[in-house]
Amino acid sequence: MPPHLGLVCITASKEIRYRTITRKRLLEQSLDTQRKLLEDIFRDNIQTFDAAMRYCQQAGISLYRLPSSIFPFADEPIGREILETLAPALARSGQRARHAGIRLVMHPDQFVVLSSDSPAVVENSVKILQMHADIMDLLAQPRSPWALLEIHGGKANRADALVASIGRLPDAIRCRLGLENDEYAYGAEEIHAICLRAGVPMVFDAHHHIVHDKLDSYEHPSVAGMLVKARATWANPAHQLVHISNGREGFNDRQHSDLIATMPSSYAQAPWIEIEAKSKEEAIAGLRPWLGALGVQAG
């Protein structure tokens, strides 16, 4: 079957937009007002998530990355308490996503650094990851890489520390965790080795790979080779997830372009692809002919 393409967080149009609030504005309010503000935002964002599921279903998109900030301050006691009161609504939303055949994943932000040499940073990273795991649990998503929490390796040259930190994670996090290669600290081969040691799946990003290794084509043999090696880290190879983007100003530009003009030919064998392009659903629509051609070839 052709790959499933994934939408990342919002649409290029204003159809899917989530509310948020700054820490400064929240803390300026009384505790009761803080609770009211957060509850209103949480309820609105659940409705937006439901709208995103309807949008994906109508557009034939079967993979969706929830924003890490969908529930602001949910990693703090006040946000966590409010989130718990909304558990029935979240469970219904997660069930609707499952019935629609939409896979849900999350990508915690850059503050998650499990390989840090600072115990405080690692502790905060686990706290953030626990919030993401709690959201997946409340959405009634499986405790497996199907409901992936994907992160980068973090601080360079700290593979042993990263493996050790992963080994200490609570089950709700560890059983969903995946590691992605990046442009700087951990190239594809390095993160693959860490994934094997830690027993977690690898999320291969072909664009990060060509930037890190200074390659001039997605057709370099290492791209197809890493795709296959990454697939072997998944307990269920059919659940393998990869990323794609193109450079904005040039092939090796780390900044993402609006659309996907070049797709690695090897990605025809990738079951799930997150489209990390600025134009979101427009980039996915632009890949429909590619998907159609793959369907014809498969037939």
Order of alpha helices (4+ residues) and beta strands (2+ residues): beta-alpha-alpha-beta-alpha-alpha-beta-alpha-beta-alpha-alpha-beta-alpha-beta-alpha-alpha-beta-beta-alpha-alpha
